[in-house]
Amino acid sequence: MDGDYTMKSKALVVMAAVAAMITGTAVAAETFRNTITGDDLKVPESSNPEGRDTAAVKHFLESGVNLYTEVKACLPKGEEVYLTSCSGCHGHVGEGKVGPGLADNYWTYPKNKTDKGLFETIYGGAQGMMGPHSDLTLDELLKLMAWIRHIYSGDVADADWLTEEQKKTFKPYKPEEHASADGSAKAADGDECKVSAN
Ligand code: HEC
């Protein structure tokens, strides 16, 4: 009897340790695939080793959902990345240039309406000049995606990436309203870019 009990409790300790290992490291429950070829992008192993262990990244790898969406204090970093890496081809506010518009409700690849799909297109690239952007850290990519969602100027009803709660307060971005200052995202003083995962 006693021996049986010890065995069982040992098994429980091992199980708890395995669970801690699983939750403590970034494990992708989702398989992320190249938008054109469908090949496994091998995320997170193929990603920039930095910025893999934030709460938002862990949550995204497990669920495909970006917790940074509409978290105001996280937007300035996303805007910075966008202006450095994307606006040259997609326009200052996603209005489109050599690359297609990113702020309207038309998507060449409809899956870009989901966080997971948008990530896959940015991370793995698409056709022609749309190269892969896997050099950015996973955390930067999520902030960048939040910024792209923020500059969305189309109908809220088509914004599948917003939760029902977010849809109630989301206002389509109007570039002219942001043109007076320097047009950049401003977080209120003291705001921190934080998410509550789970
Ligand atoms: C050198 C120019 C260039 C750069 C830089 C660039 N893109 Fe693109 N992007 C394109 C082109 C061209 C396409 C169209 C490719 C296609 O249809 O397969 C595209 C397509 C896309 C799409 C798919 C849009 C749709 O309608 O489905 C997304 C999303 C996107 N780019 C995001 C980004 C982001 C985010 C960045 C910055 C990290 C970026 N791009 C940088 C040229 C560029």
Residues whose N, C-alpha, C, O or C-beta is under 5 A from the ligand:
A	BS01	HEC	S85 C86 C89 V98 G99 P100 G101 Y106 W107 T108 Y109 N112 T121 I122 A126 Q127 M129 M130 H133
